[in-house]
Amino acid sequence: MSFINITSALSSTYALAIAFGILFIETSLPLIIGLPGDTLLISGGLFAAGIGVPAGAHHFSIVELAIGAPIAAIIGSQLGHFLGWHFGVRIFNRPNSKLFSPDKLNSAEKWVGKYGHGKAIVLGRFVPVVRGLVNPISGMIRIPFKTFAFWNVVGALIWTQVLIWGGYAVGKQFADVISKYLTYIILGIAVITILPLALEVFKEWRTRKHLS
Protein backbone atom coordinates (compact mmCIF):
# COMPACT_ATOMS: atom_id res chain seq x y z
CA MET A 1 0.00 0.00 0.00
CA SER A 2 1.69 3.13 -1.15
CA PHE A 3 0.09 5.32 1.52
CA ILE A 4 0.11 2.86 4.40
CA ASN A 5 3.12 1.59 6.33
CA ILE A 6 2.61 -2.15 5.96
CA THR A 7 4.97 -3.05 8.75
CA SER A 8 3.21 -0.82 11.28
CA ALA A 9 -0.25 -1.84 10.11
CA LEU A 10 0.34 -5.58 10.24
CA SER A 11 2.15 -5.53 13.58
CA SER A 12 -0.51 -3.44 15.33
CA THR A 13 -3.25 -4.71 17.61
CA TYR A 14 -5.80 -4.02 14.88
CA ALA A 15 -3.81 -5.77 12.14
CA LEU A 16 -6.52 -8.18 11.06
CA ALA A 17 -9.22 -5.51 11.00
CA ILE A 18 -6.97 -3.30 8.87
CA ALA A 19 -6.13 -6.16 6.50
CA PHE A 20 -9.73 -7.27 6.07
CA GLY A 21 -10.93 -3.69 5.64
CA ILE A 22 -8.44 -3.04 2.84
CA LEU A 23 -9.38 -6.27 1.05
CA PHE A 24 -13.06 -5.38 1.32
CA ILE A 25 -12.52 -1.86 -0.05
CA GLU A 26 -10.25 -2.97 -2.87
CA THR A 27 -12.74 -5.51 -4.18
CA SER A 28 -15.97 -3.61 -3.59
CA LEU A 29 -15.54 0.08 -4.36
CA PRO A 30 -14.69 0.68 -8.03
CA LEU A 31 -13.66 4.26 -7.26
CA ILE A 32 -10.67 2.99 -5.28
CA ILE A 33 -8.45 1.20 -7.79
CA GLY A 34 -4.91 -0.01 -7.28
CA LEU A 35 -4.79 -0.93 -3.60
CA PRO A 36 -2.18 -3.70 -3.71
CA GLY A 37 -4.05 -6.50 -1.99
CA ASP A 38 -1.42 -8.91 -3.32
CA THR A 39 1.23 -7.13 -1.25
CA LEU A 40 -1.01 -7.22 1.80
CA LEU A 41 -1.69 -10.96 1.53
CA ILE A 42 1.94 -11.95 0.97
CA SER A 43 3.11 -9.61 3.73
CA GLY A 44 0.40 -10.97 6.00
CA GLY A 45 1.72 -14.48 5.46
CA LEU A 46 5.24 -13.30 6.29
CA PHE A 47 4.11 -11.54 9.46
CA ALA A 48 2.04 -14.52 10.55
CA ALA A 49 5.28 -16.52 10.27
CA GLY A 50 6.84 -14.04 12.70
CA ILE A 51 8.92 -12.15 10.14
CA GLY A 52 9.48 -8.52 11.13
CA VAL A 53 7.65 -8.90 14.44
CA PRO A 54 9.73 -8.04 17.53
CA ALA A 55 9.99 -10.69 20.22
CA GLY A 56 6.96 -10.56 22.49
CA ALA A 57 5.05 -8.25 20.15
CA HIS A 58 1.58 -9.00 18.86
CA HIS A 59 1.25 -10.92 15.64
CA PHE A 60 -1.82 -12.64 14.31
CA SER A 61 -2.51 -16.29 13.58
CA ILE A 62 -2.10 -17.61 10.04
CA VAL A 63 -5.40 -19.47 10.49
CA GLU A 64 -7.26 -16.27 11.36
CA LEU A 65 -5.80 -14.53 8.32
CA ALA A 66 -6.49 -17.46 6.00
CA ILE A 67 -10.13 -17.64 7.11
CA GLY A 68 -10.91 -13.95 7.29
CA ALA A 69 -9.20 -12.74 4.12
CA PRO A 70 -11.34 -14.68 1.63
CA ILE A 71 -14.50 -13.77 3.53
CA ALA A 72 -13.63 -10.06 3.28
CA ALA A 73 -12.78 -10.43 -0.42
CA ILE A 74 -15.97 -12.39 -1.16
CA ILE A 75 -18.25 -9.90 0.59
CA GLY A 76 -16.48 -6.96 -1.03
CA SER A 77 -16.76 -8.48 -4.50
CA GLN A 78 -20.44 -9.23 -4.05
CA LEU A 79 -20.99 -5.58 -3.15
CA GLY A 80 -19.03 -4.59 -6.26
CA HIS A 81 -21.29 -6.79 -8.38
CA PHE A 82 -24.34 -5.20 -6.77
CA LEU A 83 -23.03 -1.68 -7.41
CA GLY A 84 -22.28 -2.51 -11.01
CA TRP A 85 -25.72 -4.05 -11.55
CA HIS A 86 -27.56 -1.01 -10.18
CA PHE A 87 -25.21 1.95 -10.69
CA GLY A 88 -22.63 0.86 -13.27
CA VAL A 89 -23.84 3.10 -16.07
CA ARG A 90 -23.20 6.18 -13.93
CA ILE A 91 -19.75 4.95 -12.92
CA PHE A 92 -18.54 4.41 -16.48
CA ASN A 93 -20.24 7.39 -18.07
CA ARG A 94 -17.07 9.52 -17.91
CA PRO A 95 -15.48 9.94 -21.38
CA ASN A 96 -12.45 11.82 -20.01
CA SER A 97 -11.74 9.49 -17.10
CA LYS A 98 -8.53 7.44 -17.04
CA LEU A 99 -10.14 4.40 -15.42
CA PHE A 100 -13.92 4.78 -15.76
CA SER A 101 -14.46 5.78 -19.37
CA PRO A 102 -16.70 3.84 -21.79
CA ASP A 103 -13.50 2.60 -23.46
CA LYS A 104 -12.42 0.94 -20.22
CA LEU A 105 -15.83 -0.68 -19.97
CA ASN A 106 -15.50 -2.03 -23.51
CA SER A 107 -12.02 -3.38 -22.72
CA ALA A 108 -13.25 -5.11 -19.58
CA GLU A 109 -16.21 -6.58 -21.45
CA LYS A 110 -13.76 -8.00 -24.01
CA TRP A 111 -11.76 -9.48 -21.09
CA VAL A 112 -14.88 -11.28 -19.88
CA GLY A 113 -15.78 -12.30 -23.42
CA LYS A 114 -12.29 -13.66 -24.07
CA TYR A 115 -12.06 -15.84 -20.98
CA GLY A 116 -15.71 -16.48 -20.15
CA HIS A 117 -17.39 -15.67 -16.87
CA GLY A 118 -15.53 -18.11 -14.66
CA LYS A 119 -11.97 -17.52 -15.86
CA ALA A 120 -12.45 -13.76 -16.08
CA ILE A 121 -13.62 -13.51 -12.47
CA VAL A 122 -10.96 -15.89 -11.11
CA LEU A 123 -8.01 -14.59 -13.15
CA GLY A 124 -9.11 -11.00 -12.53
CA ARG A 125 -8.21 -11.46 -8.86
CA PHE A 126 -4.52 -11.54 -9.76
CA VAL A 127 -4.46 -8.35 -11.85
CA PRO A 128 -4.61 -5.15 -9.73
CA VAL A 129 -6.50 -2.96 -12.22
CA VAL A 130 -8.86 -5.72 -13.33
CA ARG A 131 -9.47 -6.81 -9.72
CA GLY A 132 -11.20 -3.49 -8.98
CA LEU A 133 -13.23 -3.46 -12.19
CA VAL A 134 -14.29 -7.03 -12.91
CA ASN A 135 -16.83 -7.13 -10.07
CA PRO A 136 -18.93 -4.07 -11.00
CA ILE A 137 -18.57 -4.90 -14.69
CA SER A 138 -19.87 -8.42 -14.01
CA GLY A 139 -22.95 -6.74 -12.58
CA MET A 140 -23.25 -4.32 -15.48
CA ILE A 141 -23.22 -7.06 -18.11
CA ARG A 142 -25.73 -8.98 -16.03
CA ILE A 143 -23.76 -12.05 -15.02
CA PRO A 144 -26.38 -13.84 -12.87
CA PHE A 145 -25.97 -13.55 -9.11
CA LYS A 146 -25.54 -17.30 -8.54
CA THR A 147 -22.96 -17.64 -11.33
CA PHE A 148 -20.98 -14.67 -10.08
CA ALA A 149 -21.21 -15.80 -6.45
CA PHE A 150 -19.84 -19.26 -7.30
CA TRP A 151 -16.82 -17.97 -9.24
CA ASN A 152 -16.34 -15.17 -6.73
CA VAL A 153 -15.89 -17.72 -3.95
CA VAL A 154 -13.57 -19.87 -6.07
CA GLY A 155 -11.45 -16.88 -7.10
CA ALA A 156 -11.25 -15.41 -3.60
CA LEU A 157 -10.16 -18.72 -2.09
CA ILE A 158 -7.47 -19.35 -4.71
CA TRP A 159 -6.16 -15.77 -4.63
CA THR A 160 -5.97 -15.37 -0.86
CA GLN A 161 -4.78 -18.86 0.05
CA VAL A 162 -2.02 -19.03 -2.58
CA LEU A 163 -0.55 -15.69 -1.55
CA ILE A 164 -1.05 -16.03 2.21
CA TRP A 165 0.31 -19.55 2.54
CA GLY A 166 3.01 -18.84 -0.01
CA GLY A 167 4.23 -15.90 2.08
CA TYR A 168 3.94 -17.97 5.25
CA ALA A 169 5.93 -20.91 3.82
CA VAL A 170 8.66 -18.65 2.47
CA GLY A 171 8.80 -16.81 5.80
CA LYS A 172 9.29 -20.03 7.72
CA GLN A 173 11.87 -21.39 5.28
CA PHE A 174 14.00 -18.29 4.83
CA ALA A 175 13.37 -16.38 8.05
CA ASP A 176 16.89 -15.05 8.55
CA VAL A 177 17.34 -13.68 5.03
CA ILE A 178 13.85 -12.20 4.82
CA SER A 179 14.11 -10.55 8.25
CA LYS A 180 17.32 -8.85 7.16
CA TYR A 181 15.87 -7.45 3.93
CA LEU A 182 12.18 -7.26 4.85
CA THR A 183 11.64 -3.61 3.92
CA TYR A 184 13.20 -4.10 0.48
CA ILE A 185 11.27 -7.32 -0.12
CA ILE A 186 7.91 -5.72 0.69
CA LEU A 187 8.79 -2.70 -1.42
CA GLY A 188 9.68 -4.99 -4.31
CA ILE A 189 6.42 -6.90 -4.00
CA ALA A 190 4.47 -3.65 -3.92
CA VAL A 191 6.21 -2.36 -7.05
CA ILE A 192 5.49 -5.58 -8.93
CA THR A 193 1.84 -5.68 -7.92
CA ILE A 194 1.08 -2.06 -8.82
CA LEU A 195 3.06 -2.19 -12.07
CA PRO A 196 0.00 -3.00 -14.23
CA LEU A 197 -1.79 0.07 -12.88
CA ALA A 198 1.25 2.26 -13.49
CA LEU A 199 1.56 0.98 -17.06
CA GLU A 200 -2.14 1.65 -17.66
CA VAL A 201 -1.82 5.25 -16.48
CA PHE A 202 1.38 5.72 -18.51
CA LYS A 203 -0.24 4.43 -21.70
CA GLU A 204 -3.18 6.74 -21.12
CA TRP A 205 -0.81 9.69 -20.65
CA ARG A 206 1.13 8.86 -23.82
CA THR A 207 -2.09 8.55 -25.81
CA ARG A 208 -3.35 11.93 -24.61
CA LYS A 209 0.05 13.54 -25.25
CA HIS A 210 0.14 12.12 -28.77
CA LEU A 211 -3.33 13.39 -29.55
CA SER A 212 -2.75 16.84 -28.07
N, C-alpha and C positions, 0 to 999 in steps of 0.2 A: 504494500500500500504506500503510495508515494507520499501521502500526507499523514501517515500514522507510523509511529515507531513500533515496528513489529515486536521487537524484543521486550519493550516495556508493556505492550498490550498483552502479549501472551504469557508474561510472567506475573501479571497482576492478579488480584483476588477475583476480578470479574472477567478473567480471560475467556472462559467459555461463552459467557453472555456476549462479549465483544465479537468473538469469532462467529457465533451463530447469527448475530445481528448483521454483520457484514455479508455473510453468505445469503441471508434473506434479502437484503437490499440489492445486492448485485444481480440476483436472479429475478427479482420481482419488478423493480422500478426501471422502466426503459429510459428514463431521463438521466440515470446514473450509470454510465457506461465506462468500462475499463478498470473497475476495482479488481485487482489481481487476486481472485479467490484461489487460483492455483498456488500462488506464493503462500497464502494463508494456510492452506491445507498441508503443504509440504513442511512449512515451518512449524505448524501445529504438531505434526508427527515427530519432528526433531525435538521440540520442547517436551513432548510427552515422554520421550526417551531420556529426558534429563539434560539435553544439550543446552548450554547457555543459561541454565538455572543454578544460581548459587546454592551451596549446601545449606539445607534447612529451609530454603525458600519454597513458596507454594508453586506447585506445578500440577497440572490436571492429569487425569487418567486417560490413557489411550482409548479405553473402552467408552468413556463418556464422550470423547471427541468423535469416535467412530459411529456412535449411535446418534448423537445430536446433529452432526454436520449434514447428513443426508436428509434428515427431517426438515431442517431449516431450508435447505436447497429445494426440497420438494414443495413445501408450502409456498416459498417465494415464487417458484416457477408457476405454480397453479394460479397465484395472484396475477402474475404477468400474463398468463393466458386469458384470464378474466378481463384484465384491462384492455388487452388487444381486441378481444371479442366485442367489448362494449364501447371502447373509446379510441381504438386504433386509428381510425380515419383522421381524427383530430391530431394525433401524435405525429403522423407522417404527412401531414398536409403543410409542409414547410419547404418550399422549393429551394431556398437559399441555405438550408441547414446542412452541416457537414455529415451528421449522422441520422437525421430523421426526414430526409427528403424523399419524394416519391421514387427517385432512382434507387435509393437504398432499399426501399420496400421491394422494388422489382428484383434487385439483386438477391435479396433474402428469399423471395418467392422462388427464384431459379435454384437457389441452394436446396430448398425443400423439394422442388421438382426433380432435381438431379439425383438426390439420395433417397427420396421417399420419406414419409413421415417419421418412421422409426429411426433410421440412420441419421436423418437431419437433426432430430431432437437429441439423440445420444451423442453424436459427434460434435454437435454444437456446444456441448458442455466444455470441451477442451480448447475452444477458440474464444479468447476474451471478448472480442467485438461481437461475434455471433452469439455468445452465451447471453448477452444482455438483450438481444433482439429476437432470437428464435422463439421465445415464449410468447410475447405479445403478437408476433407475426403468425404464430400457429393459431392464435385466437382470431386474428383478422381474416385468415383464409379458411376459417371455419373447420379446423381439424376437430372432430368430435371430442367432447370432454373425456369420455372413457378411453379413447385411443391415446389422447395426449397424456392422460393420467398414467396409463400403463408405461409408456415410453419415458415419461418424466421420472417415474420411480426407478426404472432400469438405468437410465442415464445418470441420475443422482447417485445411485449406489456405486456404479462403476467409477464415476469421476472421483467421488470423495474417498472411497476405500482404497483405490489404487494410489492416490497421492498421499493420503494419511499414512497408510501402512508402509508405503515405499519410503517416506521420510523417516518413519519410526525404525524400520529395519536398517536403513543406512546409518541412522543415528546410533543405534546399538553396536553396529559393526565397526564404524570408524569414529568412535566418540572422541578420541584424542585429537585427530586431525581436524574434525569439524569444529570442535570447541575452539581450537586455535584460530580458525579462519571463518568463524560463524558469520560475522558481519558481512564479509565479502561474498560468502556463499549465498546468503539471503538476498543481497543486492544483485548478484548475478541471476538468481532465480526470478527476481522481480523484473529485471531488464528483459529477460527472455519471454516472460509471460505477457508483458505489455507491448512487446515489439509489434505484434499484428496491429494493435491500435495506433501506434506511432506511424507505421507504414501507411495505414489508411489515411490518417490526417495529412501526412506528407504528400501522398498522391493527390489528395484533394487540393492541397495548396499549389502543387505544380500545375494542376489542370487549370485552376483559376488564374494563376500567373500567366500561363500560356495564352489563355483566352482574353486577358486584359490588354 
